[in-house]
Amino acid sequence: MVSTLSKGDGCVLPAIAVCWLADDPQPGIVLVELVDAHGRPHQLVGKSAYFGVGELLPTSPYPCPTSIQCQVEDINDDLATVKTADWLTGGPDHIPFAFDVYLDILVPTDHLPPII
């Protein structure tokens, strides 16, 4: 399969919303998990609006599928390195998360992750 994604493109990375953690701060906090191409699990915690374009609610049937908006940093054969938007960061330096994932699971999008 030939990818339509290139370095710098926006994409959607599939993930699983595991549970609703808190109602505050609004619109609520969720725990999201994914497994990278190397089999390493990752957990992300953030506002529900950061994942799946507003589809996550406290009453959603957890666990449930969701997605993470990302940007392609690099492509090497069938692997892509993607980074999360600037609003989904970690550590004291607020660095976006980066994951190596299989290129064929990414869905191209015509917009980049929002910068908040």
Rosetta blueprint (number, residue, H / E / L):
1 M L
2 V L
3 S L
4 T L
5 L L
6 S L
7 K L
8 G L
9 D L
10 G E
11 C E
12 V E
13 L E
14 P E
15 A E
16 I E
17 A E
18 V E
19 C E
20 W E
21 L E
22 A E
23 D L
24 D L
25 P L
26 Q L
27 P L
28 G L
29 I E
30 V E
31 L E
32 V E
33 E E
34 L E
35 V E
36 D L
37 A L
38 H L
39 G L
40 R L
41 P E
42 H E
43 Q E
44 L E
45 V E
46 G E
47 K E
48 S H
49 A H
50 Y H
51 F E
52 G H
53 V H
54 G H
55 E L
56 L L
57 L L
58 P L
59 T L
60 S L
61 P L
62 Y L
63 P L
64 C E
65 P E
66 T E
67 S E
68 I E
69 Q E
70 C E
71 Q E
72 V E
73 E E
74 D E
75 I E
76 N E
77 D L
78 D L
79 L E
80 A E
81 T E
82 V E
83 K E
84 T E
85 A L
86 D L
87 W L
88 L L
89 T E
90 G E
91 G L
92 P L
93 D L
94 H L
95 I E
96 P E
97 F L
98 A E
99 F E
100 D E
101 V E
102 Y E
103 L H
104 D H
105 I H
106 L L
107 V E
108 P E
109 T E
110 D L
111 H L
112 L L
113 P L
114 P L
115 I L
116 I L
